[in-house]
């Protein structure tokens, strides 16, 4: 057992933070899954397979990350050589994250195809996503072959392609989907309520894809900016996969707002002047002199809407 160096915090701190964040986002994912199960049991089989398949990968990742924690901080407590071993980390972070991002980005590209009926743009985005997935898998394989966490920072090219590819694909997806929905809203969706719905979907798409792209950029910045502290890249990369899954299920769960009817109330008032000889026609009571009878007619309408673009984006799910 080798001695503990003075800079141990920079070695053990980032992995421990990444493990805690991974568990935290796993909790968020469980809430999202429960909400989805409660409200969208009638979704198409393909969409349910997508959702629960991604959730299964995330559960597997959390189990493997927990095994890493025990390997480094329990069974190998104080052992610097064991702390430098990748154990399962070479598979549970880069490989699983890359696969999850490919699946989610391909789903978004399918939605782009349904909206614009064009194949070139979604095909290009899918090609970028496949590239980052291959780079992520290669990063995991090389980390396993190297056998030391401190040597992972030497593999700059595959990690850069993995992180940059994911960010570029996310930005492209957000831009294309937003543009297509804006065109749909301005040309074929005149309803004010529908416009508001589409605007909310656009905001959600931009926010979620910006979040995943931003985390990848942060990881890339730490990787290139502080190469002497290779473990700093662990916290952002440890949550990328769960961010993708949470954002996708959040988008699907957002459909509940389109299922809820919105009530609209209208009121009209009728003033019936009364003279000295008027009588109540219903009860036979004579109205007092100079008194006006005011009748309020209240109408309530339940409005539900099925936006065309939303149908292509979500209801078809």
C-alpha positions in Angstrom: 0.0 0.0 0.0 1.6 3.2 -1.2 1.5 6.4 0.8 -1.2 9.0 0.4 0.0 12.1 -1.6 -0.7 15.6 -0.4 -3.0 16.3 -3.4 -5.3 13.5 -2.7 -8.4 15.7 -2.9 -7.9 16.4 -6.6 -7.6 12.7 -7.2 -10.6 11.4 -5.2 -12.8 14.4 -5.1 -14.0 14.6 -8.7 -14.8 10.8 -9.0 -16.8 10.9 -5.7 -18.7 14.0 -6.9 -19.4 12.3 -10.2 -20.7 9.2 -8.4 -23.0 11.4 -6.2 -24.3 13.3 -9.2 -25.0 10.1 -11.1 -27.1 8.8 -8.2 -28.9 12.2 -7.9 -29.9 12.2 -11.6 -31.0 8.6 -11.2 -33.5 9.7 -8.6 -34.8 12.4 -11.0 -35.1 9.7 -13.7 -37.2 7.5 -11.4 -39.7 10.3 -10.8 -39.9 10.9 -14.6 -40.5 7.2 -15.2 -43.2 7.0 -12.6 -45.0 10.0 -14.2 -44.6 8.5 -17.6 -46.0 5.2 -16.5 -49.0 6.8 -14.8 -50.0 9.0 -17.8 -48.8 7.4 -21.0 -49.4 3.7 -20.7 -51.1 3.8 -24.1 -48.0 5.0 -26.0 -46.9 3.0 -29.0 -44.8 0.0 -28.2 -41.7 1.4 -29.9 -41.8 4.5 -27.7 -42.2 2.5 -24.5 -39.3 0.3 -25.6 -37.2 3.4 -26.1 -38.1 4.9 -22.8 -37.7 1.8 -20.7 -34.6 0.6 -22.6 -32.8 3.9 -21.9 -33.9 3.6 -18.3 -32.4 0.2 -18.1 -29.1 1.4 -19.5 -29.1 4.2 -16.9 -29.8 1.7 -14.1 -27.0 -0.5 -15.3 -24.7 2.6 -15.4 -25.6 3.5 -11.8 -24.9 -0.1 -10.6 -21.5 -0.1 -12.3 -20.7 3.4 -11.0 -21.5 2.2 -7.5 -19.2 -0.8 -8.0 -16.5 1.7 -9.0 -17.0 3.5 -5.8 -16.6 0.4 -3.7 -13.5 -0.6 -5.7 -11.8 2.7 -5.1 -13.0 3.9 -1.8 -14.0 0.8 0.2 -12.0 -2.3 -0.9 -9.1 -0.1 -2.0 -9.2 2.5 0.7 -5.8 4.1 1.0 -4.4 2.1 -1.9 -3.2 4.6 -4.5 -2.5 1.9 -7.0 -6.0 0.6 -6.8 -7.4 4.1 -6.9 -5.7 4.5 -10.3 -7.3 1.4 -11.8 -10.2 2.1 -14.1 -12.1 -1.0 -13.0 -15.6 -0.5 -14.6 -15.2 3.2 -15.2 -13.9 2.7 -18.7 -17.3 1.1 -19.7 -19.9 2.7 -17.5 -19.2 6.4 -18.5 -17.9 6.8 -22.0 -19.4 3.7 -23.6 -22.9 3.8 -22.0 -23.1 7.6 -22.3 -22.1 7.4 -26.0 -24.8 4.7 -26.7 -27.5 6.7 -24.8 -26.7 9.9 -26.7 -26.8 8.1 -30.0 -30.2 6.6 -29.3 -31.7 9.9 -28.1 -30.3 11.9 -30.9 -31.5 9.4 -33.5 -35.0 9.7 -32.0 -34.9 13.5 -32.4 -33.7 13.0 -36.0 -36.7 10.8 -36.7 -38.9 13.6 -35.4 -37.1 16.0 -37.7 -37.8 13.7 -40.6 -41.5 13.5 -39.7 -41.7 17.3 -39.6 -39.8 18.3 -42.7 -40.0 15.1 -44.7 -36.4 15.7 -45.7 -33.7 13.1 -45.3 -30.4 15.0 -45.8 -30.4 17.1 -42.6 -31.4 14.3 -40.2 -29.0 11.9 -42.0 -26.1 14.3 -41.4 -27.0 14.7 -37.7 -27.2 10.9 -37.4 -23.8 10.6 -39.0 -22.4 13.0 -36.5 -24.0 11.1 -33.6 -22.7 7.8 -34.9 -19.2 9.4 -35.0 -19.3 10.6 -31.4 -20.7 7.2 -30.3 -17.8 5.3 -32.0 -15.3 7.8 -30.4 -16.9 7.3 -27.0 -16.7 3.5 -27.3 -13.1 3.7 -28.5 -12.3 5.9 -25.5 -13.7 3.3 -23.2 -11.8 0.5 -24.9 -8.5 2.4 -24.8 -9.0 3.3 -21.1 -9.5 -0.4 -20.3 -6.3 -1.3 -22.3 -4.2 1.4 -20.6 -5.2 0.2 -17.2 -4.6 3.5 -15.5 -6.9 6.5 -15.0 -4.0 8.9 -15.1 -3.2 7.8 -18.7 -6.7 8.5 -20.1 -5.9 12.1 -20.6 -3.3 11.1 -23.2 -6.1 9.9 -25.5 -7.0 13.4 -26.6 -8.4 12.7 -30.1 -11.1 10.2 -29.3 -12.3 12.1 -26.2 -12.4 15.3 -28.2 -14.4 13.8 -31.0 -16.8 12.1 -28.5 -17.5 15.4 -26.6 -17.5 17.7 -29.6 -19.6 15.4 -31.7 -22.3 15.2 -29.0 -22.4 18.9 -28.6 -22.6 19.6 -32.3 -25.4 17.1 -32.8 -27.4 18.6 -29.9 -27.0 22.1 -31.2 -28.0 21.0 -34.7 -31.1 19.2 -33.4 -32.2 22.2 -31.3 -31.8 24.5 -34.3 -33.5 22.4 -36.9 -36.4 21.4 -34.7 -37.0 24.9 -33.5 -36.9 26.2 -37.1 -39.4 23.7 -38.3 -41.8 24.2 -35.5 -41.6 28.0 -35.9 -42.5 27.6 -39.6 -45.4 25.3 -38.6 -46.6 27.8 -36.1 -46.5 30.8 -38.4 -48.0 29.1 -41.5 -50.5 26.4 -40.5 -51.4 27.0 -36.9 -53.5 30.1 -36.5 -54.9 29.3 -33.1 -53.6 31.3 -30.2 -53.7 28.4 -27.8 -51.9 26.2 -30.3 -49.2 28.8 -30.9 -48.6 29.0 -27.2 -48.3 25.2 -27.0 -45.8 25.1 -29.9 -43.8 27.9 -28.3 -43.5 26.0 -25.1 -42.3 22.9 -27.0 -39.7 25.0 -28.8 -38.4 26.4 -25.5 -38.3 22.9 -24.0 -36.3 21.5 -27.0 -33.9 24.4 -26.9 -33.4 24.2 -23.2 -32.8 20.4 -23.0 -30.5 20.2 -26.0 -28.6 23.3 -24.7 -28.2 21.6 -21.4 -26.7 18.4 -22.8 -24.5 20.3 -25.2 -23.4 22.7 -22.4 -22.3 19.8 -20.1 -20.3 18.3 -23.0 -18.6 21.6 -23.6 -17.8 22.0 -19.9 -16.2 18.5 -19.9 -14.2 19.3 -23.0 -13.0 22.6 -21.4 -11.9 20.8 -18.3 -10.2 18.1 -20.4 -8.2 20.5 -22.5 -7.8 23.3 -19.9 -6.5 21.2 -17.0 -4.8 18.1 -18.4 -2.8 17.7 -15.3 -6.0 16.9 -13.4 -7.6 14.3 -15.6 -10.2 13.3 -13.0 -11.9 16.7 -13.3 -13.7 15.5 -16.4 -15.4 12.7 -14.4 -18.3 14.8 -12.9 -19.8 16.2 -16.1 -19.2 13.0 -18.1 -20.8 10.9 -15.3 -24.2 12.6 -15.9 -24.3 13.1 -19.6 -26.2 9.8 -20.2 -28.8 10.5 -17.5 -29.3 14.1 -18.8 -30.2 12.7 -22.2 -32.7 10.3 -20.8 -34.2 12.8 -18.4 -34.6 15.4 -21.1 -36.2 13.0 -23.6 -38.7 11.7 -21.0 -39.4 15.2 -19.9 -40.3 16.1 -23.4 -42.7 13.1 -23.6 -44.2 13.9 -20.3 -44.9 17.4 -21.3 -47.7 16.1 -23.5 -49.9 15.9 -20.4 -50.5 19.6 -20.7 -52.1 19.1 -24.1 -54.4 16.5 -22.7 -55.9 18.8 -20.1 -58.9 20.8 -21.2 -58.8 24.6 -20.7 -62.0 26.1 -19.4 -63.3 29.4 -20.9 -66.0 31.2 -19.1 -68.2 33.9 -20.7 -70.8 36.1 -19.0 -73.6 38.1 -20.4 -76.0 40.4 -18.4 -79.6 41.2 -19.3 -81.2 44.2 -17.7 -85.0 43.9 -17.6 -86.7 47.2 -16.6 -89.7 46.8 -14.4 -92.7 49.1 -14.3 -95.3 49.4 -11.6 -97.5 46.7 -13.0 -94.9 44.0 -13.8 -95.1 40.7 -12.0 -92.7 37.8 -11.8 -93.7 35.3 -14.5 -92.2 32.3 -12.6 -93.2 32.7 -9.0 -96.0 35.2 -9.3 -94.4 37.7 -6.9 -94.8 41.4 -7.7 -91.5 43.2 -8.2 -90.9 46.4 -6.3 -91.3 49.7 -8.1 -88.2 51.0 -9.8 -86.2 47.8 -9.5 -84.4 46.4 -12.4 -84.0 42.6 -12.7 -80.4 41.6 -13.7 -79.9 38.2 -15.1 -76.4 36.8 -15.5 -76.0 34.1 -18.1 -72.8 32.1 -17.6 -71.5 29.9 -20.3 -68.6 27.5 -19.8 -66.8 25.8 -22.7 -64.1 23.1 -22.5 -61.5 23.6 -25.1 -59.2 20.8 -26.1 -56.8 21.1 -29.0 -54.6 18.7 -31.0 -52.0 20.8 -32.7 -50.8 19.6 -36.0 -47.2 20.0 -35.3 -47.6 18.6 -31.8 -49.2 15.6 -33.4 -46.2 15.1 -35.5 -43.8 15.7 -32.7 -45.5 13.9 -29.8 -49.0 12.6 -30.3 -47.9 10.1 -32.8 -45.7 8.7 -30.1 
